[in-house]
Amino acid sequence: MFIPRSPFSSFPVSRLRFACALAAFALIAAPRSYAMHITEGFLPPFWCLFWTALYLPFFIRGLGVIKRAVAENPRAKLLLAMAAAFCFVLSALKIPSVTGSSSHPTGVGLGVVLFGPSVMSVLGLIVLTFQALLLAHGGLTTLGANAFSMAAAGPLIGYAFYRLSSRFIKSKPVAVFLAAFWADLSTYVITSIELGAVFNSGDLASGVLKFMGIFAVTQIPLAIIEALVTVVVFNTLSSLCKEDLQSLRALGRSPQEVSR
C-alpha cells in the first residue's frame, strides 16, 4: 500500500517538540492578558453586520480555492494546517494597546506566501473563532469585523507587496518580509478604521487617526519582529520541505518561483 510522504517527515524531533512547546505556552499565557481583537459587544449591530457582509465574499472565494488546492494536491493539507497553527500561535501573543482591542502579531504572512490571500480568509476565520470560543479573545458578534481586517484585507495587502517585491526586487527573503510586515500593519490600519467609524466624535478622520496613533506605538515593532520570524520559518521550510513547497504550483505558482 502506498503511503504519501508527509511534508514534515524530515523535521527533526527537537524542532517538533519546540513547536509543540511554543503552542502550549501561547495557550497557557494568552488568557492572562487583555482581550485581543475587537472584543464582544464593542461594535453596534449595524457595524457588525456591515463588516460581516464585506468579509463573506472573501470567505466564499477562499473555500473554493482550498477545495481545488486539496483536490489537486492532497499533500497541501499539512502545510495548510501549519499555516493555521502559525497564525494561531502568533496572534495569541499580544500587548495591551487600547480599550477593546490590543496589539499582537497576526501570523497571516506565512500562509499568504505559501497559498495566497484567499486561503487565509478561511484559515483566519478558523483561528479567530477558536480564540473567541476557547480563549475569550475577540467575540462572536465582532467576528466579521475581526475577520475582515485580519483574514481578508491584511492578507490581500500583504500579498500585493509580496508580488510587487518578487517582481522588482527578486529576493525571496525580502518578498516574504514585506508580505508579513504589511499584512500585519495593514490589519491594524483596517482595525483603526473599524473603530474610528464608531468612536469619532463626529469627525471620522480624527477618530481613525487617533486609533492608528495608539496602535502604532506597539504595532510597528511587532510587525517587524513578525516579519523576521516569518522569514526564518519560510527559509526552514524551504530547506526541509522543498519538494512540498514546489508542489504548490497547484495554487498558481511555479516550482521556480516557490523555491527561489
Buried (B, 14 or more C-beta within 10 A) or exposed (E): EEEEEEBBEBBEEEEEEEBEEBBEEBBEEBEEBBBBBBBBEBBEEEBBBBBBEBBBEBBEBBEEBBEEBBEEBEBBBBBBEBBBBBBBBBBBBBBBBBEBBBBBBBBBBBBBBBBBBBBBBBBBBBBBBBBBEEBBBBBEBBBBBBBBBBBBBBBBBBBBBBEEBBEEEEEBBBBBBBBBBBBBBBBBBBBBBBBBBBBBEEEEEEBBBBBBEBBBEBBBEBBBBBBBBBBEBBEEBBEBBBEBBBBBBBBEBEBEBBBE
